[in-house]
Amino acid sequence: MQRPNRRQWPRHEKKAQVQFTASLRDGYVVSWVSNFSRGGICLTHPSPLEKGRNVLIRLTMDLAGLSRDVRAKVKWCVPARAGGYAIGLEYEQPQHWTRYE
């Protein structure tokens, strides 16, 4: 049985690198994108992030149509099948682009 899609925006599968930081004092770290939408992004990273943590993601031109920094919050973090952690981040504000519509 197929589960209903509860998502507000369609997901786009994409393998790309992005940078994010939970603290500008600590600097940016590199992570891998699994998929993304107007409302959020799923990253794979070696270290977990706690639910509710605020981060700043540096989206690339390839993902967003132009490079920009986007504020997001960790919605979930679970062990990934291939190692590390899958981290679901919800953008503070939905992104508006037409590249993937």
Phi, psi and omega in degrees: 000133181275134179280145179292147178279115181266002186278142180285325181235149179294146175274149175237122178286133181201132173256110182206158175268143171223166174247147174215162176215143173263347180206119180301332178297325180275345180085177182272149173236155181269141177218168180251136176278136171262312177201167181205165176211184176296334186263346182180187185212148175247125180245153170247129185215148181296332183247147178284159171236140183283143179304136180093348181291137176272139178223164175241121182254133176264095179285142181269166178302323181297328181271316191250358182089335170203150182290139178197157174263134185232133176277140181212167179232140178289120178264328178200159179208120182225155175300136179271151180301320185271010182104161183074209185224142170266129186235120177266123181242134177256127178296147176299320178230138177302144179275144180243107175213159182249354185305322185251011181273000000 
